[in-house]
């Protein structure tokens, strides 16, 4: 009986410190709905409910594919900061709350704004 109780306590403690993970997909499009390929995407884990061990990645940097999609196979649930840089578009940045097992974030990039100068 003591062994059963000890195993139950160990299992409960392990689940209390377990990090809930999610599979994330970022879809980057322009205002016309066309995919933006080779956009640089930086994803940074900001905060969550569980403690994260040293072996869990908390920052990802990659580029979108030809369909404008970037897939992150496994990351901790919580708040993440997403930044997107692509040639010919304004930089995008926003914090998202991720609390489900699978999440797709669709981002629409704006064209660059006109530059202003007092020397014209």
Phi, psi and omega in degrees: 000320179297324179296319179296318179293318180297318178295321178296320179293317179297317180295320179294317179295319180295320180288332178292328181260002180290142179266123176284131185249160177221154172260123185249141174231127178250125179247121183248124180227162173271182183294339177276357180088006179275144181294146176255107182274153179061026175285136178280124182242127176243123180242126181233127176289125184263306179199157180207185183272337186247159174285142182250130177283170182292338184274357180266122179292138180239358177221135179229140174226123181202177179243152178287157178275191182295337179269005180076024186246138171235129179248128174252114188295324185203124177212156181293146175284151181143210178267133178232148175256128180244128176235135181232128176238130177214141180299129179089007181224159174289149175291137179250141175207134180197152175262133180239147174265124181242112182224024176233167184291326178230134182217134174245127178248121178259129183239131176251122181269140178268151174292163181293149176279156177293138179277141179249145178215143178277359182262014181267000000 
